[in-house]
Amino acid sequence: MRDVTDLRASVVGTGFIGVVHVDALRRPGVQVLGVVGSSPERALTRAMPDEPDFPSFADGHRANVLGDAVAASARDRQWVEVPA
């Protein structure tokens, strides 16, 4: 049987309850990898305000946006606009 400290989790949602879930997971020793919000900006600013270096997956979101643009460009055989 695995120990609870072997578990890793991510939390979806950056509202009040998201922060509560992070705390509830950390108390028994679960490693929280990060949080994701409805937008990268929301994830960065609301995820864990007391921990500015806490992973928020904002960079991963940007990578997905760029990947989607590359795929659309190849599919449509034309340049596509990359959202900011």
N, C-alpha and C positions, 0 to 999 in steps of 0.2 A: 504494500500500500504506500502511495506517495505521501510525503509530508506536505502540509499546506505551504511551506516556504518554497517548495518546488514549483508552485503555481505562478503563472504570469497572467495578467489581465489588462485589458484596455477598457476605457469607459466612453460610451457614446452619450454625448450631451454635456453642455457646459453650464447649465443653469444651476440653481442652488442644490438640487438633488444629485447632480453629477459630482460636485465637491463632496457631498455626504457619502456617495458610493466609493469615491477614492479613499476617504478616511476609513470607511468600514472594511474595505479590502486590505488596507495597510495594517490595521490593528492586529490581525492574526498572523501577519507576515507575508501576505501575497505581494509580489512585485508588480506594481502598476507601471506599465510601459508608457502610458500616455493617455490623452483624451482627444476626441474629435468633436468638433462642433458643426453647426449648420454652415459655417464658412470658415476659411482659414483665419480671418481677422478675429472672429468671435472665439475661436479656439485659442488664439494667442492671448487675447485680452481677458477672457473670462475663465479659462481652464483652471488655473491655480494661481490666483493673483499674488499670493504670498511666496510663490516659488517661480520666479521669472524664467528659470532654465528648465522648467518641467516640460517634457515633450508634448507637443500639441498636434503633430502630424500636419502642420501647415505646409512644411516643405514637401511632404509626400503628396499633398493635394496639388501643389504646383507642378510636380513631376507628372501627375496624371493629366493635368490640363495640357501640358506640353506634349505628352504622348498621344493624347486624343487629336491634337492639332496635326502632328506628324502623320498619324494614320489617315485623317481626313484629307490631307494634302496628297498623300500617295494614292488614295482611292479616287479622288476627284481630278488628279493630275494637274493641280494648280495650287498656288500658294493660298493658304487660309490665314485669316486673322487670328492671332493668339490673344485671348482675353488677358487683360492686365491682372 
